[in-house]
Amino acid sequence: MACTHDHSCEDHDCSSDWSLYKHIDLAKVSALNEAVPGSVKSVFKAWEHRLNFSGELLQSNDGDSELLVYVPFTSDVKIKSISIVGGPERTSPSRMRAFINREGMDFSDAQDMQAVQEWELVENLQGVLEYQTRYAKFQGVSSITLHFPDNLGGDTTQIHYIGFKGEATKLKRDTVATIVYELRPNPSDHKTKAETGGGLSNVG
Amino acid sequence: MVLEATMICIDNSEWMRNGDYTPSRFQAQADAVNLICGAKTQSNPENTVGILTMAGKGVRVLTTPTTDLGKLLACMHGLEMGGEMNIASAIQIAQLALKHRQNKNQRQRIIVFAGSPIKYDKKMLESIGKKLKKSSVSLDIVDFGEEDEGKPEKLEALLTAVNNNDSSHIVHIPPGPNALSDVLISTPVFTGDGEGGSGFVAAGPVAVSDFDFGVDPNIDPELALALRVSMEEERARQEAAAKRAAEEGSSQNKGDEQSSKSQDTTMADTTGATAATDAAEPMSEVDALLQQAIALSMQTPASDSAVRDTDMSEANNEDQDLAAALQMSMQEGEKDSAGQMDMSEVLEDQAFVSSVLASLPGVDPNDPSVKDLLASLHGKSESADQKKDEEKAPKDDEK
């Protein structure tokens, strides 16, 4: 199995590089125009299983080759490159457009908006190709939306594997999780500087 | 309990003036819409519902998806009929309204009330359906009103184009005696995809109680179990009491009031036959007391008329007496003597009770539910069993 690294694979484990799938919030992964609802979750797996064509795959509806995949992460990640393994016989996607940190996109949004980055894809049935990102733009990624507008000519689009290479930070983007509202202030919570004995006043 | 944003498309075209659904198609539709709004908002508090009209001067959105049920019901007022239904643009506008919902986590659903003929062809509807499927919008179609040829096929074609994993449904409702909303309640339009809605269904006018005691074991297993256990306990106690009463009653019912007595014995015999063999412990004191009680009750039929005159006026008093009897039976560790004293008082009350029951029209003292009611007043103690014997004997006499 050839890798695109410049070293031989025996003393380097590729799968550890492609381990960002562990930071994907699988429960919230969703796709639009998938033939089988929920099948999108099966494309996020370990590097070793990326060529496992026997299991479930992500397939678009018949006659319509567009796919929109929404991938949220459990913590902010930096994505260095993306690998896509499509399906045989021209069902692989031909283009990929990525959007960062946008929830609830649908096809009209995807078509109208400008993507953060776009790639031309080729058939990658061996799973050796990866598509590098402009790393500076993919620094604090809490969710990524991949739009596959068309394929190589087949009736439907099939995707067997989507892999992300990069590193995960422990940070989490935005959203205050819990807010406590007070009906009445509790004086003990609000110690003034005078009480704590700090700070000199410049008055007088 | 699925989190959903729903857009309801109402047909307010001229065809809705027809009266083949009571009171009119439009009114039946409005009732159904009100019920759906209630069901959706009840099944999940974060559900939103919006309404738009398909006919009139053009497709008009009355409310964007909101959780406020009052607003939804209010905007159903003052709607006017006219024009023709435009189903294609209505569905597209509904889709647009759903796209701009505030909570993107909600699923999208459109409910269409198709009451007038459809002027679009099948291909157009199928392409609309495919677009809905692509954006994962579910569609429920209510086919009612005008029965156009080709209309059911067109709507079925639309449904198959949209349907993704059975999340979309179609309901055909021909005109008939049942109200539109009643028919709709039992359909998946109301109950969702098999989940949720069952709580609302039970509360609705057509309560579907396929379960014992009207309680769904899935919804409230503890309540269903408690009801079942108490029912069985009652049954067991009653059978024991009936058996004892049969023994006592058959010995006491000699040479007294004629036909009723013979019926009593037959009834006592039958109850004795059906009673489960139980460990009845007749004590000598109890026997003496029983005979006393039965003698007392024998006297009351003689003064029947007087008793019956005062029956209704004493009904309220009976309740208090019954409550007193209940309290007495609930107290454990009651001394026998005291119990006996109380029991003789209660006895007379019981005689009154049974005479009241006999005099009330439509109440058959032998009705099991009546027996249950009386039996349930006596709790679990032995004194309770005795009371039941006494009240059964006078009841038999009263027959």
Boltz contact constraints between the chains, C-beta under 6 A:
constraints:
  - contact:
      token1: [A, 32]
      token2: [B, 136]
      max_distance: 6.0
  - contact:
      token1: [A, 33]
      token2: [B, 134]
      max_distance: 6.0
  - contact:
      token1: [A, 37]
      token2: [B, 165]
      max_distance: 6.0
  - contact:
      token1: [A, 103]
      token2: [B, 104]
      max_distance: 6.0
  - contact:
      token1: [A, 104]
      token2: [B, 104]
      max_distance: 6.0
  - contact:
      token1: [A, 106]
      token2: [B, 135]
      max_distance: 6.0
